[in-house]
Amino acid sequence: MSIRPNDTAYHRPVMLAECLAGLVLVPGGRYVDVTFGGGGHSARILEQLAEGHLYSFDQDEAAEREAAQLASPQFTFIRANFRHLATELTQRDALPVDGLLADLGVSSHQFDTAARGFSTRFDGPLDMRMDPHDASVATAADVLNDYDEAALHRIFGMYGEVTNARTLAATVVQARRQRPLRTIAELKQAIAPVTPRGKENKYLAQVFQGLRIEVNDELAALQEMLVQTAQVLRPGGRLVVMSYHSLEDRLVKNFLSQGKFFGQAEKDLYGRVSLPFEALTRKPTEATAEEIAENSRARSAKLRIGVRTDNPA
C-alpha cells in the first residue's frame, strides 16, 4: 500500500510522528482513526500494520473517496459520525482495539473547498455540514436565519468565544430582517460594523467556529465518542486526541484526568477514585516551531494521550 503523491496537498496531517508514537503501533494490532479526513494519519498507520487492521471513520463523502485510495485487506472505512463508534465496531466484530486516534480539526480539503462554507477566505454558501447531503442537519444559513437572538448569543459566546457575542447576535438579527443571509460574503458584510478592525481574520474565525460547532453538534458528539473509548479500548490501549480550540481540549483533559467532563472525579465509599484512563500527558504536546512554519494549522493543535486502565468503564 502506497500513499498518493499529492497526499499532503489534500491534507497535511498535524504532529504525525507524535500521533503515531502515542499509539505505540504493533504490526498485528487493531486500531481506529475516528477522523479519517484526508487520510494522512490513516495511511501512515496502515504502513505499519502487517497483520493487524485499521478502521477509519468519517461522514464526509470526499473522505470516502480518499479512503478508496488506501485499498488494503488491513483497512476498513466506515462512513459514519464517530459518535456511533461502539455500535459500528461491534457490528464488525472489531472489539477490543489497541489504539484510537482522533484528530478533531477540519481537514485542509474542507477548508479549501469554497462550496463547503468552512473558510472565511472564499465566498460560498453558508453550509458547514460535515455531511453536506444530510438534509436532517441545519446549515449555518439555517442557524443564522432561524435561531432567535438569545440562541445566537449563546452560540457566538459559548462556542465561538466571541467577546461581543450579544452585539453580534443583535446585528445578525437586524441584518436578516432586510434579507436572509445565505452566503459567506453576505454574512461578512452584515457583521462588518461590529468586526474589530485589525483583527478581522481572528474574529471571523471565531464566528465560523461557533457556527460550525452548532451545525455539527461537535461538542456533544465528542463527549459521546470519548465515553465510548473506555468501552472499545482494551486495558493498556492508547487514546490519542488532538484538539484545536480550548473547548475541545478542556473536555479531553477533564475526561482523561477526572473520568468525566465537568467537576471532580467521583470517589467510592472508601474515598478511592476509579478512572478509565491514566493521562500520560499532564500538559498537552504542541507542534514545533518548524512544523508551524510549514503548516499554520498546527499552531493551535494540542495533543493529549491516555492509556486504558483495568478499571471498568
N, C-alpha and C positions, 0 to 999 in steps of 0.2 A: 504494500500500500504506500503510495507516494502522495505528497502534498502538492496541490496545484501550484504552478509558478506564480500565479497572481494572488495567492492566498493572503499575503499581507496587504495587498491593495484593497481587498474586500473588507478585511477586518484584522487589525493588528492586535493580537492578544496582549493584555497588560500583565506585567510581572509573571511571564510564562514560566521561567525557571523556578521562581519561588512557589508558584502553584503546584508544579509537578513535584518539587521536593516535599511540599507539605502533604501530598497524597501518599508518599512512600510506596510508589508503584512496584508491584511484583508481577512477573510475566504471566502467572496463572490467575491473577486476581480478577475480581468483578467490581467494576467502577461505574459511577453515574456522573454525567455532566448535565446538570439540570438547566443550563443556559447555553445551548449549542451556538447560537448567534452565527458568526462567520465560520465557525468550526476550527479556529486556530488552536484552542486548548484540546479539543477532542482529537484532532489529527495527531498531535504530539503524544497524547496518552495512548492512542492506538499503536503508534510506532513501538511502544514498549510492552505490548501485550502479545505474547507468542501463543498462549493457550487460553488466556482469560477472555473477558468480554466487557465491552463498554456500551452503556445505554445512555443515549443523549436525548434530552427533552427540548422542545421549542414549539411554540404555537404559530410561528411565522412561516408562511409558505415559502418565502425566499430562503429561509434557513433550511427548509426541507429540500429545496433544490440543491443547496450547497452540500447537504448531507449525502445526496446521491453520488457525489464525487468521491466519497470515502467508502465505497462498496467493499465490504470485508465480512467474512464469516464471524469475525470477532466484534461486529458493530451492529447495533440496532438503534434506529432513530424512532422516537416516539413523538408524534405531533400532538402535544398536549401542554397545558399550563402546568408548571411544576407543583401547583397546589394539589394535584392529583397523583403525586409521587408514589405513595404506598399502594394505591389501587392499581396503577399501571404496572408496577413492578411485580405485584402479587399475581396479576393476570398472566404474566410471562414466566412465572416460577423463578424469579430472579433474586430472591432474598436468601440470606442476607448479603449485603455488599461490603466491600473492603474500604471503599473511599467514595466521597461525594464532593464534587466541585460546584460552586455557584458563583458565577461572575455576574453581578447584578447590573452591570452597565448596559446601556443601549448600544447595539452594535454600530460600528462605523458605517456599515451599509445603510442601516435605518436612518442614521443622521444625514447621510449624503443623498438620500432619495427624497426629492422635494415633495413628491406626492404623499409621503407618509406623514408630513406635518410635524416632525420632531424637531427640526432645526430652525433657528431664527435667521439663518444665513440665506434662506431661499423663500420665495413666495410659493404658496401651495395651499391646499385645503387644510383646514384645522381638523385633522383626523386624530392621530396619535394612538390609535388602537394597535396593540401588538399583533392581533389578527384582524387585518382590515376587512375581512369578509364576514366577520361575526356581527350580524345585524342586531343581535341582542345587546350589544355593548354600545353605550352612548359615546359619540365622538366628542372631541374637545369643543367643536362648534355647538353641539347639543348642550354641553355643560355651560358654556358662556351665554347661550341664548335662553336657556330654560330654567337654570337654577336661580333661586331667589338671592337677594343681596347678602343675606346672612350666611348662606351656604358658600357663596363665592368668597366672602371674607374668611371663612374657615379654611377653604382650600388654599387661598393665596398666603394666609398667615401661617397655618399649620404645616402644609405640605411644601409650599414654595419658600417659606421663611422670609417673606417679603415684609419689610419694615412698615410700609404704608398700606397694608393689606385692606384696611377699611376704606380708605380713599380710593384705592384701586378698584375695589368691588363696586363702589358707588359710580365710578367713572364708566365701568363696563355696562352697568345697568342703564345709565344715561345714554351711552352711545348706541346701545341696541334698540332703544326707543326710536331712533332715527332710521336705522336699518339693521338687519341681522348681521352678525359677524361670522363670515364664512371662510375667510382666508387669513393667512398669516399677515399679509400686508394690511388688511383692514383692522386687525387687532392691534398691530404696532401703531398705526395711525390713530386709533381710538384712544390708546393709553399714553400717547406721546406727551400730553400735558403733565402727567404725573410720573414720567420716567426720569430718574435723576440724570442730569447732564454730566457727561464724562464717565458714567457708569452704566451706559445703556446695555452693553453686552451682558454684564453680570446680572443686571436687573431682569432683562428679558429671559435669561437662562433660568432664573428663579421662578418667574411666572410660568414658563413652559414646564418646568419640573413639577410644579404644583398641579397643573392640568394633567400631565401625563400620569402622575401617581393616582389621581382621582379616576381618570378614564379606565385605567387597567387594574384598579383596586390593588395596587402593588404592595402596600404595607401589610394588608390582611393576608394576601397570598404568601408573602414572605414568612409571616408568622406561622401559617398553616404548614408550609413546607418544612420549616425548621423543627417544629414539633414532630413531624413525621420522620425526620432524620434519625431520631432516637429509636424509632421502630425498625428502620430498614438497615442501619449500620450494625455490623457485628461488634462485640466488645473488642476494643483495640483498633477499630476502624477510624479513619480520619475524616473530619469535616473541615473543608477549606472554603471560606466565603470571602469574596472581595466585594466591598461596597464602595459607593461613590458620593454619598452625602450622609450627613450626621444622623438623619432619621433612620436609615438602614443600619448604619454602623452601631447605633445605640441598641437597636433590637438584637443584633448579633452578639454584641458584647454582653448584654444582660442575659441572653439565653445561655451562653457558654459559662458565664460566671455564677449565675443565680438559678439557672434552670427554668426561668420564667422571664417575661418581657418587662414587667413592671413590679417594683417592690423587691424585698429581700427574699432569699431562698427560704423555703419552708423547712421547719425542723420537726422531728418526731417527738414523742413524749419524753425522750431522754436527751433532747437537745442536739441530736445528730442531724446532719444535713446529707441528703442522698441526691447527688446530681447526676444526670445522664451523661454529661461531658466534663472533661477536665480541660480547661483552657490552656493551651500551650504558648499563647502569646498574650502576655499581660498588656502590652502595648501593641497596636497594630503595626504590621510591616508596611512600609511605604516605598514607592518606586524611587530608584536612584535618580540623581540629577541628570545623568546621561540618558536614562530612558525617557524622562520627562522632556528633555531637549529634542528627542526623536519622535515622541508621541505625547502631545499635550494632554490627551485624555487620561494619561496616567497620573496627572498632577493630584487629583483628588482621591485616588484609589487607596483604600485601606484593607489590608489582608489580615484575617484572623483565622486561627487554626485550633481545632479541638479534637480530642481523642475520646472515643466512646468508652465509657466506664462499664463495669459489670452491674451497675445499679439498674433496676428495672425502669422502663420508660414511664 
